């Protein structure tokens, strides 16, 4: 793999001969500041003459899919997928940037790295450190540009004004005021007001605010959707239940469910060899829900669902239950690994692609996720209706980052499902 230094340039063909490649952005973020990765597709005069090629959280895909914003792999902030052959001739440069949303400066990050992957292999990397910056709130990381041929350059240039200044620098026009309007809550349920009187009020209020901001960034603040939690209850998960980790998951997902659906409930299932549909999670029963519902006083599993993974039966039960839903259904399916029934899982996901159901699989501190790690390559579906990411340690990921990953591909599915008239 080639390692570039600041200011280094090269013909792109010396890095990869392929017109399709992926750019991954990584940052060490000890203070859990909010970072946004963006991609500008500009013309020969460095101007954003067509704002459809400004790829960011509110516009994750350009025309023809030439530029795509993708969720990052574990340890990554974001990924961009690029196909140069699909770009119009008016776009002559791609500028990969990172900016801070809120407090902090680039100096607060010990180090960051941008990596170019082609054919599934890392072929180029460029690293920056926080000591290179002072008060800058944005960074031009990398450029891929056309000058008699496609070339690549490591930039590492900071901007003090953040994303807004970058947008003006490239001739873009902000479509919303600099100070964002408060996100809209559900018309029939003001969740923030309801949680104020809850015993865990301040913690839940913080979660509500984070959920609202994430939904706004993802462009789905006004969506209504049912949320379903499916939680692994196999033997290897016992420590996660006893330590309170699973209750933390329920807390975070319950707030998301109450925000997306105005019925104020989170549908909840637990599975191992067998599965069980438990009482819906509400504000009234949220505190201590896991201990009351799943565990005995001695910390053993109350449900008695067996000790091995058996995903297909609970997946099929959910498909039958929700296939006629009038609203989108977001299923958050959590496992610590040991997934083996590849064929049966593929079959359910493929069948479910015809219905208003999106599967977001989440790996929780485990291994051997099997087919779940290969969902992007699953063929034969009318739409891409499933995604996967893994979290090694729930305590080390911020609420904002967890919600961002949970909702990373949900907006793309909503758009595709509506185009195919799966959703109306």
Order of alpha helices (4+ residues) and beta strands (2+ residues): beta-beta-beta-beta-beta-beta-beta-beta-beta-beta-beta-beta-alpha-alpha-alpha-beta-alpha-alpha-beta-beta-alpha-alpha-beta-alpha-beta-beta-alpha-alpha
